[in-house]
Amino acid sequence: MDKVIKFNDVSFGYEDKVILDNINLNINKGDYIGIIGQNGVGKSTLLKLMINKLKPVKGSIDLLNKNINNFDEWNKIGYVDQKSNSFSSSFPITVEEVVSLSLVSKVGLFKRVSKKYKKEVDEVLKLVGMYEYKDRLIGSLSGGQQQKVFIARELVKSPEILFLDEPTVGIDVNGQKEFYKILKELNEKLNLTIIIVSHDLFIVKEEVKKLALIKNKK
Ligand SMILES: Nc1ncnc2c1ncn2[C@@H]1O[C@H](COP(=O)(O)OP(=O)(O)OP(=O)(O)O)[C@@H](O)[C@H]1O
């Protein structure tokens, strides 16, 4: 099995307070994992360690077979959190433009997005069921629809891993169901590795292939 994330004896704390103590974990390509646990137990902290937003105080982390300190292929990493959804309704940018912005590293700033890239944008919008909304202003969409667009924005980079931190907060039950349906398809059809943090055990346990529970700093 290809390992995409490996934690070697990782500990982390904020100031003097230990949050995670000596964690060892392996995540394989194609895994779909839910990180669960009570409020404040360290779920977001664990995810932030995985994407180098936080550094361990002890131990080491490998991301896509590279020590995370030397990792530089961030275009292979997708990340969506609950705050992705922060465009005000008057912000004049369309769904298509939001997704295209992710291609800046490939296309270059101020260059016109070529036909090839436009097609890629169309394809990811179709994957998340938002193609027919491509000319709508992002701020005019519901929270659930916006989150799907933010998934598309990450998918257009063709990531190897998609990290999600409480992505369905504030979204109604039907919106959540649709959202999880898309994640399942991405995992099954594209073999995309998905790691999702949620405090909603009852939904997540029905959806993911594996659960990781944080309890007592372990
Ligand atoms: N920047 C910070 N400085 C100090 N303490 C922090 C910081 N961020 C988080 N904490 C504390 O670390 C602990 C773990 O926080 P974290 O956000 O990882 O928990 P969580 O399991 O994701 O919580 P929730 O389910 O409420 O989102 C909490 O006790 C939190 O108060």
The ligand as an SDF file (V2000), in Angstrom:
LIG
                    3D

 31 33  0  0  0  0  0  0  0  0999 V2000
   -3.9630   28.6820   18.9520 N   0  0  0  0  0  0  0  0  0  0  0  0
   -4.2360   28.0510   20.0920 C   0  0  0  0  0  0  0  0  0  0  0  0
   -3.6240   28.4090   21.2560 N   0  0  0  0  0  0  0  0  0  0  0  0
   -3.8750   27.7730   22.4200 C   0  0  0  0  0  0  0  0  0  0  0  0
   -4.7470   26.7390   22.5310 N   0  0  0  0  0  0  0  0  0  0  0  0
   -5.3950   26.3390   21.4100 C   0  0  0  0  0  0  0  0  0  0  0  0
   -5.1760   26.9680   20.1430 C   0  0  0  0  0  0  0  0  0  0  0  0
   -5.9530   26.3560   19.2250 N   0  0  0  0  0  0  0  0  0  0  0  0
   -6.6290   25.3840   19.8640 C   0  0  0  0  0  0  0  0  0  0  0  0
   -6.2970   25.3750   21.1870 N   0  0  0  0  0  0  0  0  0  0  0  0
   -6.8010   24.4200   22.1920 C   0  0  0  0  0  0  0  0  0  0  0  0
   -6.3510   23.1260   21.8530 O   0  0  0  0  0  0  0  0  0  0  0  0
   -7.3580   22.1590   22.0550 C   0  0  0  0  0  0  0  0  0  0  0  0
   -7.6250   21.4120   20.7630 C   0  0  0  0  0  0  0  0  0  0  0  0
   -8.1890   22.2980   19.8230 O   0  0  0  0  0  0  0  0  0  0  0  0
   -8.7620   21.8080   18.3920 P   0  0  0  0  0  0  0  0  0  0  0  0
   -9.3160   23.0020   17.7150 O   0  0  0  0  0  0  0  0  0  0  0  0
   -7.7240   21.0180   17.7090 O   0  0  0  0  0  0  0  0  0  0  0  0
   -9.9270   20.8370   18.8790 O   0  0  0  0  0  0  0  0  0  0  0  0
  -11.0980   20.1600   18.0350 P   0  0  0  0  0  0  0  0  0  0  0  0
  -11.1800   18.7490   18.4750 O   0  0  0  0  0  0  0  0  0  0  0  0
  -10.9130   20.4180   16.5850 O   0  0  0  0  0  0  0  0  0  0  0  0
  -12.3470   20.9810   18.5940 O   0  0  0  0  0  0  0  0  0  0  0  0
  -13.7970   21.3090   17.9720 P   0  0  0  0  0  0  0  0  0  0  0  0
  -14.5310   20.0210   17.8030 O   0  0  0  0  0  0  0  0  0  0  0  0
  -14.4150   22.1410   19.0530 O   0  0  0  0  0  0  0  0  0  0  0  0
  -13.5660   22.0660   16.7050 O   0  0  0  0  0  0  0  0  0  0  0  0
   -8.5560   22.9160   22.6020 C   0  0  0  0  0  0  0  0  0  0  0  0
   -8.5340   22.7820   23.9970 O   0  0  0  0  0  0  0  0  0  0  0  0
   -8.3170   24.3350   22.1800 C   0  0  0  0  0  0  0  0  0  0  0  0
   -8.8740   25.2290   23.1130 O   0  0  0  0  0  0  0  0  0  0  0  0
  1  2  1  0
  2  3  1  0
  2  7  2  0
  3  4  2  0
  4  5  1  0
  5  6  2  0
  6  7  1  0
  6 10  1  0
  7  8  1  0
  8  9  2  0
  9 10  1  0
 10 11  1  0
 11 12  1  0
 11 30  1  0
 12 13  1  0
 13 14  1  0
 13 28  1  0
 14 15  1  0
 15 16  1  0
 16 17  2  0
 16 18  1  0
 16 19  1  0
 19 20  1  0
 20 21  2  0
 20 22  1  0
 20 23  1  0
 23 24  1  0
 24 25  2  0
 24 26  1  0
 24 27  1  0
 28 29  1  0
 28 30  1  0
 30 31  1  0
M  END
$$$$
